[in-house]
Amino acid sequence: MNNKTINTFLFSLIILIWGLSFYKGIETAFGIWSISEIFTHCFFVIPGACYLIFQKRELLSQQSFKVNYWLVIPLIAISVFYVFGVIGDIRLLMHIAAFISLPILVWMMIGNQAAKCIAFPLYFILFSIPIGEQLIPYLQELTTDIAVPLLEFSGVPIYRNGLYLDIPAGRFLVAEACSGISFLIASVVFGNLYAYLSFEKRPKQLVFVFISIIVPILANAIRVYGIVLTAHLTDMEYAAGADHLIYGGVFYAIVLFLLIIIGERFRDKKLTDKVDVETNLKENDAAFKYWPVTILLIAIFSIQYFWLSSIKSIQQTVVINSSLIQLDLLPYHVNKKELVNWRPHFPDAVETQQGHIKIDENTKVDFFSASYDGRDGELISSINKFYYASRWSLVQTRSIRLVNSSKLVQLTELVSPEGKKRLLIHWYRLGGTHYISKVNIKLNQTFQQLLGKVDGSGVVALSIESDKDNKFILALFSKVISQMD
Protein backbone atom coordinates (compact mmCIF):
# COMPACT_ATOMS: atom_id res chain seq x y z
CA MET A 1 0.00 0.00 0.00
CA ASN A 2 1.62 3.27 -1.14
CA ASN A 3 1.72 6.56 0.72
CA LYS A 4 -1.05 8.09 -1.38
CA THR A 5 -3.47 5.28 -0.53
CA ILE A 6 -2.62 5.47 3.18
CA ASN A 7 -3.06 9.24 3.21
CA THR A 8 -6.42 8.97 1.43
CA PHE A 9 -7.56 6.41 4.01
CA LEU A 10 -6.42 8.59 6.91
CA PHE A 11 -8.02 11.67 5.35
CA SER A 12 -11.33 9.79 5.16
CA LEU A 13 -10.86 8.53 8.72
CA ILE A 14 -10.39 12.08 10.00
CA ILE A 15 -13.60 13.22 8.29
CA LEU A 16 -15.38 10.24 9.88
CA ILE A 17 -13.98 11.22 13.29
CA TRP A 18 -15.33 14.73 12.73
CA GLY A 19 -18.79 13.34 11.91
CA LEU A 20 -18.89 11.15 15.01
CA SER A 21 -17.51 13.85 17.32
CA PHE A 22 -20.01 16.48 16.20
CA TYR A 23 -22.86 14.07 15.51
CA LYS A 24 -25.47 15.81 17.65
CA GLY A 25 -24.72 19.20 16.09
CA ILE A 26 -24.90 17.73 12.58
CA GLU A 27 -28.07 15.77 13.34
CA THR A 28 -29.95 18.75 14.81
CA ALA A 29 -28.82 20.96 11.93
CA PHE A 30 -30.09 18.34 9.46
CA GLY A 31 -33.42 18.35 11.29
CA ILE A 32 -33.72 22.12 10.90
CA TRP A 33 -32.82 21.94 7.21
CA SER A 34 -35.58 19.37 6.75
CA ILE A 35 -38.45 21.22 8.44
CA SER A 36 -37.64 24.88 7.81
CA GLU A 37 -38.05 26.39 4.36
CA ILE A 38 -35.61 29.10 5.44
CA PHE A 39 -32.70 26.66 5.46
CA THR A 40 -33.48 24.12 2.73
CA HIS A 41 -30.58 25.55 0.73
CA CYS A 42 -28.20 24.15 3.37
CA PHE A 43 -28.58 20.68 1.84
CA PHE A 44 -26.65 21.95 -1.19
CA VAL A 45 -23.92 23.90 0.60
CA ILE A 46 -21.43 21.13 1.38
CA PRO A 47 -21.95 19.33 -1.98
CA GLY A 48 -21.51 22.73 -3.64
CA ALA A 49 -18.31 23.39 -1.69
CA CYS A 50 -17.00 19.95 -2.71
CA TYR A 51 -17.71 20.74 -6.35
CA LEU A 52 -15.91 24.10 -6.09
CA ILE A 53 -12.93 22.27 -4.58
CA PHE A 54 -13.10 19.70 -7.41
CA GLN A 55 -12.85 22.56 -9.90
CA LYS A 56 -9.54 23.50 -8.27
CA ARG A 57 -8.11 19.97 -8.45
CA GLU A 58 -5.38 20.84 -10.98
CA LEU A 59 -4.22 23.82 -8.97
CA LEU A 60 -4.30 21.78 -5.76
CA SER A 61 -2.20 19.05 -7.34
CA GLN A 62 0.60 21.58 -7.74
CA GLN A 63 0.66 22.54 -4.08
CA SER A 64 2.88 21.16 -1.38
CA PHE A 65 0.61 19.70 1.32
CA LYS A 66 1.91 20.12 4.84
CA VAL A 67 -0.04 19.62 8.06
CA ASN A 68 -0.54 22.85 10.03
CA TYR A 69 -0.39 21.76 13.66
CA TRP A 70 -1.02 25.30 14.91
CA LEU A 71 -4.68 24.84 14.02
CA VAL A 72 -4.97 22.28 16.80
CA ILE A 73 -5.34 25.25 19.18
CA PRO A 74 -8.57 26.61 17.60
CA LEU A 75 -9.83 23.03 17.24
CA ILE A 76 -9.47 22.50 20.98
CA ALA A 77 -11.29 25.79 21.60
CA ILE A 78 -14.06 24.73 19.21
CA SER A 79 -14.31 21.37 20.99
CA VAL A 80 -14.86 23.17 24.32
CA PHE A 81 -17.34 25.47 22.58
CA TYR A 82 -19.23 22.41 21.31
CA VAL A 83 -19.33 20.79 24.77
CA PHE A 84 -20.71 24.08 26.11
CA GLY A 85 -23.44 23.99 23.47
CA VAL A 86 -24.36 20.34 24.08
CA ILE A 87 -24.54 20.70 27.87
CA GLY A 88 -26.65 23.85 27.64
CA ASP A 89 -28.63 22.48 24.67
CA ILE A 90 -27.68 25.65 22.82
CA ARG A 91 -28.11 24.34 19.31
CA LEU A 92 -26.76 27.43 17.62
CA LEU A 93 -23.43 26.90 19.40
CA MET A 94 -23.42 23.22 18.42
CA HIS A 95 -24.04 24.09 14.77
CA ILE A 96 -21.39 26.82 14.73
CA ALA A 97 -18.82 24.48 16.30
CA ALA A 98 -19.64 21.60 13.95
CA PHE A 99 -19.46 23.53 10.70
CA ILE A 100 -16.53 25.75 11.62
CA SER A 101 -14.48 22.74 12.68
CA LEU A 102 -14.86 21.05 9.26
CA PRO A 103 -13.07 23.70 7.13
CA ILE A 104 -10.47 24.12 9.87
CA LEU A 105 -9.81 20.38 9.81
CA VAL A 106 -9.35 20.45 6.03
CA TRP A 107 -7.10 23.50 6.35
CA MET A 108 -5.01 21.78 9.01
CA MET A 109 -4.56 18.67 6.90
CA ILE A 110 -3.57 20.34 3.63
CA GLY A 111 -1.67 23.33 5.04
CA ASN A 112 -1.76 27.07 4.41
CA GLN A 113 -0.56 27.09 0.81
CA ALA A 114 -3.11 24.58 -0.46
CA ALA A 115 -5.92 25.98 1.72
CA LYS A 116 -5.39 29.41 0.16
CA CYS A 117 -6.32 27.91 -3.22
CA ILE A 118 -9.70 26.74 -1.91
CA ALA A 119 -10.32 29.53 0.60
CA PHE A 120 -13.81 30.36 -0.70
CA PRO A 121 -15.11 26.76 -0.81
CA LEU A 122 -13.93 26.31 2.79
CA TYR A 123 -15.63 29.58 3.76
CA PHE A 124 -18.76 28.55 1.85
CA ILE A 125 -19.21 25.56 4.18
CA LEU A 126 -20.16 28.02 6.92
CA PHE A 127 -23.47 28.64 5.15
CA SER A 128 -24.48 25.18 6.40
CA ILE A 129 -25.07 26.80 9.80
CA PRO A 130 -28.84 27.37 10.21
CA ILE A 131 -28.63 30.86 11.61
CA GLY A 132 -30.71 33.95 10.95
CA GLU A 133 -34.13 33.24 12.46
CA GLN A 134 -33.13 35.49 15.35
CA LEU A 135 -33.44 38.43 12.95
CA ILE A 136 -37.15 37.84 12.25
CA PRO A 137 -38.56 40.29 14.88
CA TYR A 138 -36.14 43.02 13.77
CA LEU A 139 -36.97 42.43 10.09
CA GLN A 140 -40.69 42.61 10.89
CA GLU A 141 -40.15 45.98 12.57
CA LEU A 142 -37.87 47.25 9.80
CA THR A 143 -40.29 46.15 7.08
CA THR A 144 -43.14 47.93 8.85
CA ASP A 145 -41.02 51.05 9.43
CA ILE A 146 -40.31 51.31 5.69
CA ALA A 147 -43.73 50.27 4.35
CA VAL A 148 -45.84 52.62 6.50
CA PRO A 149 -44.24 55.90 5.31
CA LEU A 150 -44.50 54.67 1.71
CA LEU A 151 -48.22 54.02 2.18
CA GLU A 152 -48.73 57.40 3.82
CA PHE A 153 -46.87 59.08 0.96
CA SER A 154 -49.19 57.26 -1.48
CA GLY A 155 -52.22 58.72 0.27
CA VAL A 156 -53.42 55.53 1.94
CA PRO A 157 -55.08 56.26 5.32
CA ILE A 158 -53.24 53.94 7.67
CA TYR A 159 -52.97 53.39 11.41
CA ARG A 160 -50.12 51.34 12.81
CA ASN A 161 -50.70 49.38 16.02
CA GLY A 162 -47.57 47.36 16.70
CA LEU A 163 -47.25 45.07 13.69
CA TYR A 164 -50.91 45.54 12.75
CA LEU A 165 -51.66 47.87 9.85
CA ASP A 166 -55.21 49.19 9.66
CA ILE A 167 -56.56 50.72 6.47
CA PRO A 168 -60.22 51.60 5.73
CA ALA A 169 -60.69 48.36 3.77
CA GLY A 170 -59.28 46.03 6.42
CA ARG A 171 -56.39 44.99 8.65
CA PHE A 172 -52.99 43.46 7.92
CA LEU A 173 -50.44 41.81 10.19
CA VAL A 174 -46.75 41.94 9.31
CA ALA A 175 -46.26 38.36 10.45
CA GLU A 176 -43.09 36.27 10.58
CA ALA A 177 -43.75 35.09 7.03
CA CYS A 178 -43.71 38.76 5.95
CA SER A 179 -40.28 39.42 7.49
CA GLY A 180 -38.52 38.31 4.31
CA ILE A 181 -36.00 36.21 6.22
CA SER A 182 -36.12 33.32 3.74
CA PHE A 183 -35.34 35.55 0.80
CA LEU A 184 -32.70 37.48 2.72
CA ILE A 185 -30.73 34.36 3.70
CA ALA A 186 -31.05 32.84 0.22
CA SER A 187 -29.95 36.13 -1.31
CA VAL A 188 -26.87 36.35 0.93
CA VAL A 189 -25.82 32.80 0.01
CA PHE A 190 -26.44 33.50 -3.66
CA GLY A 191 -24.62 36.84 -3.44
CA ASN A 192 -21.48 35.26 -1.97
CA LEU A 193 -21.44 32.45 -4.51
CA TYR A 194 -22.10 34.74 -7.46
CA ALA A 195 -19.44 37.22 -6.32
CA TYR A 196 -16.87 34.39 -6.13
CA LEU A 197 -17.76 33.01 -9.57
CA SER A 198 -18.11 36.35 -11.36
CA PHE A 199 -15.62 38.84 -9.93
CA GLU A 200 -11.86 38.75 -9.64
CA LYS A 201 -11.30 41.86 -7.53
CA ARG A 202 -12.15 41.77 -3.84
CA PRO A 203 -13.81 45.26 -3.74
CA LYS A 204 -16.30 44.17 -6.43
CA GLN A 205 -17.03 40.98 -4.52
CA LEU A 206 -17.70 42.87 -1.30
CA VAL A 207 -19.92 45.42 -3.03
CA PHE A 208 -22.04 42.71 -4.62
CA VAL A 209 -22.40 40.87 -1.30
CA PHE A 210 -23.50 44.15 0.29
CA ILE A 211 -26.06 44.63 -2.49
CA SER A 212 -27.35 41.09 -1.92
CA ILE A 213 -28.06 42.07 1.72
CA ILE A 214 -29.66 45.48 1.14
CA VAL A 215 -31.79 44.66 -1.91
CA PRO A 216 -33.92 41.89 -0.34
CA ILE A 217 -34.61 44.01 2.75
CA LEU A 218 -35.81 46.95 0.66
CA ALA A 219 -37.62 44.64 -1.75
CA ASN A 220 -39.55 42.97 1.05
CA ALA A 221 -40.70 46.34 2.38
CA ILE A 222 -41.82 47.32 -1.12
CA ARG A 223 -43.62 43.97 -1.40
CA VAL A 224 -45.60 44.66 1.79
CA TYR A 225 -46.30 48.18 0.56
CA GLY A 226 -47.55 46.81 -2.76
CA ILE A 227 -49.79 44.22 -1.10
CA VAL A 228 -51.47 46.74 1.20
CA LEU A 229 -51.78 49.29 -1.61
CA THR A 230 -53.34 46.71 -3.93
CA ALA A 231 -55.81 45.66 -1.22
CA HIS A 232 -56.70 49.32 -0.62
CA LEU A 233 -57.26 50.09 -4.30
CA THR A 234 -59.33 46.93 -4.91
CA ASP A 235 -61.29 47.09 -1.65
CA MET A 236 -59.58 43.88 -0.40
CA GLU A 237 -60.54 41.93 -3.53
CA TYR A 238 -56.90 41.16 -4.29
CA ALA A 239 -53.80 40.60 -2.12
CA ALA A 240 -55.85 40.05 1.02
CA GLY A 241 -55.71 36.25 1.21
CA ALA A 242 -53.24 33.51 0.38
CA ASP A 243 -52.69 35.07 -3.04
CA HIS A 244 -50.44 37.73 -1.49
CA LEU A 245 -47.93 34.94 -0.77
CA ILE A 246 -47.98 34.03 -4.46
CA TYR A 247 -47.41 37.66 -5.39
CA GLY A 248 -44.52 37.71 -2.95
CA GLY A 249 -42.90 34.65 -4.52
CA VAL A 250 -43.17 36.17 -8.00
CA PHE A 251 -41.78 39.46 -6.70
CA TYR A 252 -38.79 37.71 -5.11
CA ALA A 253 -38.05 35.90 -8.37
CA ILE A 254 -38.03 39.23 -10.19
CA VAL A 255 -35.68 40.77 -7.61
CA LEU A 256 -33.31 37.78 -7.84
CA PHE A 257 -33.34 38.17 -11.62
CA LEU A 258 -32.46 41.85 -11.23
CA LEU A 259 -29.52 40.92 -8.99
CA ILE A 260 -28.24 38.63 -11.71
CA ILE A 261 -28.62 41.39 -14.32
CA ILE A 262 -26.66 43.79 -12.09
CA GLY A 263 -23.96 41.19 -11.57
CA GLU A 264 -23.68 40.34 -15.26
CA ARG A 265 -23.36 44.03 -16.13
CA PHE A 266 -20.16 44.35 -14.08
CA ARG A 267 -18.94 40.75 -14.29
CA ASP A 268 -15.21 40.18 -14.79
CA LYS A 269 -13.89 37.72 -17.29
CA LYS A 270 -12.71 34.86 -15.13
CA LEU A 271 -9.23 33.70 -15.90
CA THR A 272 -8.36 30.04 -15.86
CA ASP A 273 -6.07 29.18 -12.96
CA LYS A 274 -2.56 28.91 -14.26
CA VAL A 275 -0.64 25.93 -13.03
CA ASP A 276 2.97 25.01 -13.25
CA VAL A 277 3.80 22.16 -15.56
CA GLU A 278 6.02 20.51 -13.00
CA THR A 279 4.09 18.78 -10.26
CA ASN A 280 4.89 18.25 -6.61
CA LEU A 281 3.10 14.95 -6.18
CA LYS A 282 6.14 13.20 -4.77
CA GLU A 283 6.64 16.01 -2.30
CA ASN A 284 2.98 15.75 -1.37
CA ASP A 285 3.30 12.04 -0.75
CA ALA A 286 6.23 12.68 1.54
CA ALA A 287 4.71 15.66 3.31
CA PHE A 288 1.19 14.26 3.63
CA LYS A 289 1.82 12.51 6.95
CA TYR A 290 -1.53 11.98 8.65
CA TRP A 291 -0.69 9.42 11.31
CA PRO A 292 0.34 11.96 13.99
CA VAL A 293 -2.59 14.31 13.33
CA THR A 294 -5.04 11.38 13.31
CA ILE A 295 -3.87 10.21 16.71
CA LEU A 296 -3.96 13.79 18.02
CA LEU A 297 -7.54 14.33 16.82
CA ILE A 298 -8.69 11.02 18.29
CA ALA A 299 -7.22 12.12 21.64
CA ILE A 300 -8.93 15.54 21.52
CA PHE A 301 -12.34 14.21 20.58
CA SER A 302 -12.09 11.31 23.06
CA ILE A 303 -11.59 13.83 25.86
CA GLN A 304 -14.59 15.74 24.51
CA TYR A 305 -16.72 12.56 24.61
CA PHE A 306 -15.75 11.54 28.15
CA TRP A 307 -16.23 15.11 29.42
CA LEU A 308 -19.78 15.15 28.06
CA SER A 309 -20.51 11.71 29.53
CA SER A 310 -19.29 12.67 33.01
CA ILE A 311 -21.40 15.86 33.08
CA LYS A 312 -24.53 14.03 31.96
CA SER A 313 -24.03 11.37 34.66
CA ILE A 314 -23.86 14.14 37.30
CA GLN A 315 -27.10 15.67 35.95
CA GLN A 316 -28.92 12.37 36.33
CA THR A 317 -27.96 11.91 39.98
CA VAL A 318 -28.86 15.37 41.33
CA VAL A 319 -32.33 15.88 42.79
CA ILE A 320 -33.59 19.46 43.08
CA ASN A 321 -36.66 21.10 44.50
CA SER A 322 -37.88 22.92 41.40
CA SER A 323 -40.72 25.01 42.86
CA LEU A 324 -40.12 28.74 42.38
CA ILE A 325 -42.77 30.50 44.44
CA GLN A 326 -45.17 29.57 47.23
CA LEU A 327 -48.44 31.10 46.14
CA ASP A 328 -50.21 29.99 49.31
CA LEU A 329 -48.04 32.38 51.32
CA LEU A 330 -49.21 35.47 49.40
CA PRO A 331 -51.50 37.85 51.35
CA TYR A 332 -53.83 38.01 48.32
CA HIS A 333 -56.55 35.67 47.16
CA VAL A 334 -55.05 33.32 44.56
CA ASN A 335 -57.35 31.62 42.08
CA LYS A 336 -55.36 28.78 40.46
CA LYS A 337 -57.38 28.47 37.28
CA GLU A 338 -56.06 28.00 33.77
CA LEU A 339 -55.44 31.27 31.97
CA VAL A 340 -57.67 31.94 28.98
CA ASN A 341 -56.91 35.32 27.39
CA TRP A 342 -53.17 35.06 28.01
CA ARG A 343 -51.56 31.64 27.65
CA PRO A 344 -47.79 31.29 28.09
CA HIS A 345 -46.41 28.10 26.56
CA PHE A 346 -43.60 26.27 28.40
CA PRO A 347 -44.43 22.64 27.54
CA ASP A 348 -41.35 20.90 28.99
CA ALA A 349 -41.41 22.50 32.45
CA VAL A 350 -41.31 20.14 35.43
CA GLU A 351 -43.92 22.27 37.21
CA THR A 352 -46.14 25.15 36.11
CA GLN A 353 -48.40 27.41 38.19
CA GLN A 354 -50.93 29.79 36.72
CA GLY A 355 -54.02 31.70 37.69
CA HIS A 356 -55.15 35.08 39.01
CA ILE A 357 -54.01 37.09 42.02
CA LYS A 358 -56.94 39.19 43.24
CA ILE A 359 -55.73 42.53 44.62
CA ASP A 360 -59.20 43.95 45.32
CA GLU A 361 -62.76 43.59 44.07
CA ASN A 362 -61.99 45.24 40.75
CA THR A 363 -58.36 44.34 40.13
CA LYS A 364 -56.66 41.05 39.42
CA VAL A 365 -53.24 40.18 38.07
CA ASP A 366 -52.60 37.13 35.87
CA PHE A 367 -49.58 35.12 36.98
CA PHE A 368 -47.59 32.26 35.50
CA SER A 369 -44.48 30.39 36.59
CA ALA A 370 -42.57 27.48 35.06
CA SER A 371 -39.93 25.52 36.97
CA TYR A 372 -37.13 23.25 35.75
CA ASP A 373 -35.00 20.79 37.72
CA GLY A 374 -31.85 21.08 35.59
CA ARG A 375 -32.32 17.71 33.94
CA ASP A 376 -35.56 17.65 31.94
CA GLY A 377 -36.55 20.44 29.60
CA GLU A 378 -34.88 23.74 28.84
CA LEU A 379 -35.84 27.07 30.36
CA ILE A 380 -34.39 29.03 27.44
CA SER A 381 -35.74 27.42 24.30
CA SER A 382 -37.34 28.54 21.06
CA ILE A 383 -40.44 26.46 21.85
CA ASN A 384 -41.15 28.49 25.00
CA LYS A 385 -43.49 31.42 24.39
CA PHE A 386 -44.83 34.15 26.67
CA TYR A 387 -47.72 34.75 24.28
CA TYR A 388 -49.09 33.41 21.02
CA ALA A 389 -48.25 35.54 18.00
CA SER A 390 -51.66 34.74 16.50
CA ARG A 391 -53.37 36.37 19.49
CA TRP A 392 -51.00 39.21 20.42
CA SER A 393 -48.61 41.49 18.55
CA LEU A 394 -45.47 42.93 20.11
CA VAL A 395 -45.40 46.70 20.53
CA GLN A 396 -42.17 47.04 22.51
CA THR A 397 -40.02 45.33 25.10
CA ARG A 398 -37.51 46.85 27.52
CA SER A 399 -35.89 46.37 30.91
CA ILE A 400 -37.24 48.44 33.81
CA ARG A 401 -36.80 48.76 37.55
CA LEU A 402 -40.11 48.76 39.39
CA VAL A 403 -41.01 51.43 41.95
CA ASN A 404 -39.94 50.60 45.52
CA SER A 405 -38.11 47.54 44.27
CA SER A 406 -34.48 46.75 43.54
CA LYS A 407 -35.53 44.09 41.07
CA LEU A 408 -35.06 44.54 37.33
CA VAL A 409 -37.75 42.96 35.15
CA GLN A 410 -38.39 42.65 31.45
CA LEU A 411 -41.45 44.64 30.38
CA THR A 412 -43.34 43.62 27.26
CA GLU A 413 -46.22 45.62 25.80
CA LEU A 414 -48.66 43.69 23.61
CA VAL A 415 -51.70 44.57 21.55
CA SER A 416 -54.46 42.32 20.22
CA PRO A 417 -56.10 42.50 16.77
CA GLU A 418 -59.07 44.15 18.53
CA GLY A 419 -56.78 46.87 19.88
CA LYS A 420 -56.71 45.63 23.49
CA LYS A 421 -53.51 46.38 25.42
CA ARG A 422 -51.70 43.94 27.69
CA LEU A 423 -48.61 44.59 29.80
CA LEU A 424 -46.40 41.68 30.76
CA ILE A 425 -43.36 41.53 33.04
CA HIS A 426 -41.14 38.53 33.63
CA TRP A 427 -37.87 37.51 35.21
CA TYR A 428 -35.81 34.34 35.48
CA ARG A 429 -34.32 32.53 38.45
CA LEU A 430 -31.29 30.26 38.58
CA GLY A 431 -30.63 28.93 42.05
CA GLY A 432 -30.98 32.04 44.18
CA THR A 433 -29.98 34.53 41.48
CA HIS A 434 -32.32 36.83 39.56
CA TYR A 435 -31.93 37.39 35.77
CA ILE A 436 -33.78 39.22 33.04
CA SER A 437 -31.48 38.36 30.13
CA LYS A 438 -31.94 35.04 28.33
CA VAL A 439 -28.32 35.08 27.28
CA ASN A 440 -26.97 35.69 30.80
CA ILE A 441 -29.00 32.97 32.49
CA LYS A 442 -28.26 30.46 29.72
CA LEU A 443 -24.52 31.10 29.85
CA ASN A 444 -24.41 30.95 33.64
CA GLN A 445 -26.52 27.80 33.72
CA THR A 446 -24.30 26.07 31.17
CA PHE A 447 -21.09 27.20 32.85
CA GLN A 448 -22.27 25.75 36.18
CA GLN A 449 -23.12 22.46 34.48
CA LEU A 450 -19.64 22.31 32.96
CA LEU A 451 -18.30 22.48 36.50
CA GLY A 452 -20.64 19.69 37.59
CA LYS A 453 -23.14 21.91 39.43
CA VAL A 454 -26.87 21.58 38.69
CA ASP A 455 -29.39 24.15 39.97
CA GLY A 456 -33.12 24.49 39.59
CA SER A 457 -34.31 27.33 37.37
CA GLY A 458 -37.51 28.92 36.20
CA VAL A 459 -39.43 31.94 35.05
CA VAL A 460 -42.11 34.07 36.72
CA ALA A 461 -44.44 36.30 34.71
CA LEU A 462 -47.21 38.72 35.66
CA SER A 463 -49.64 40.28 33.21
CA ILE A 464 -52.64 42.62 33.10
CA GLU A 465 -54.94 43.36 30.19
CA SER A 466 -55.96 46.96 30.75
CA ASP A 467 -56.28 50.33 29.06
CA LYS A 468 -55.18 52.14 32.21
CA ASP A 469 -52.01 54.19 32.45
CA ASN A 470 -48.80 52.14 32.41
CA LYS A 471 -47.64 53.68 35.69
CA PHE A 472 -50.75 52.42 37.47
CA ILE A 473 -50.25 48.89 36.13
CA LEU A 474 -46.54 48.86 37.00
CA ALA A 475 -47.40 49.98 40.54
CA LEU A 476 -49.69 46.93 40.84
CA PHE A 477 -46.89 44.68 39.59
CA SER A 478 -44.51 46.20 42.15
CA LYS A 479 -47.05 45.59 44.93
CA VAL A 480 -47.41 41.92 44.04
CA ILE A 481 -43.67 41.33 43.60
CA SER A 482 -42.90 42.83 47.00
CA GLN A 483 -45.02 40.03 48.55
CA MET A 484 -43.34 37.31 46.50
CA ASP A 485 -39.76 37.93 47.64
Secondary structure, DSSP 8 states (H G I E B T S, - for coil): --HHHHHHHHHHHHHHHHHHHTHHHHHHHHHHHHH-GGGGGGGGHHHHHHHHHHHTHHHHHTS-----GGGHHHHHHHHHHHHHHHHTT-HHHHHHHHHHHHHHHHHHHHHHHHHHHTHHHHHHGGGGS---GGGHHHHHHHHHHHHHHHHHHTT---EEETTEEEETTEEEE--GGGS-HHHHHHHHHHHHHHHHHH-SSHHHHHHHHHHHHHHHHHHHHHHHHHHHHHHHHTTTSSSSSTHHHHHHHHHHHHHHHHHHHHHHHT----------SS--HHHHHHH---HHHHHHHHHHHHHHHHHHHHHHHHHHH---------GGGSSSEEE----SSS--B-TT-SEEEEEEEE-SSS-EEEEEEEEE-SSSS-SS-TT-BSS-TTT-EEEEEEEEE-TT---EEEEEEEE-TT--EEEEEEEEEETTEEE--HHHHHHHHHHHHHTT----EEEEEEEEE--S-HHHHHHHHHHHHHHH-
